[in-house]
Amino acid sequence: MNDLRALYQEVIFDHNRSPRNFGRLAHANRRADGHNPLCGDRITLYLDVDEGGVIRDIAFEGQGCAISTASASLMTEALKGRTVAEAHRLFEGFHKVVTGEGSGEEIGKLAVLAGVRDYPMRVKCATLAWHTLEAALKGTEQPVSTE
């Protein structure tokens, strides 16, 4: 294993053990639930988006595998202070990287999850939080499923 891959794994383990922005967001004005039936991952995502479309705050709760939890944690760190349009672009870039269609240069720290492209079943774990984000931004009331 090379040093870079070991570093990426350590970042994923750290976010799984100590997820950032974990918990309910009392002042949320958008919310969505997501589920990955294949792995059993469940997430509830909370957002506080201002009138100008800026994500002022974001948090999540739920349970899942290390990839799912780390992805949600990294996503919340990446999105605070960004606009909704930037969030959509970041999701597109992230999705391309984890499905093997992008290089990862445009998604910054989120590229630590690029290795899931070698494990197609894990792509759903890594993208669950992102699909839930899209549902929250669209105001979808039905829970999101990765199936």
HELIX and SHEET records of a PDB file:
HELIX    1   1 ASP A    3  ARG A   17  1                                  15    
HELIX    2   2 ALA A   66  LEU A   79  1                                  14    
HELIX    3   3 VAL A   84  VAL A   98  1                                  15    
HELIX    4   4 GLU A  105  ASP A  118  5                                  14    
HELIX    5   5 PRO A  120  LYS A  138  1                                  19    
SHEET    1   A 4 ILE A  55  GLN A  63  0                                        
SHEET    2   A 4 ASP A  41  VAL A  49 -1                                        
SHEET    3   A 4 ARG A  30  ASN A  36 -1                                        
SHEET    4   A 4 VAL A 144  SER A 145  1                                        
END                                                                             
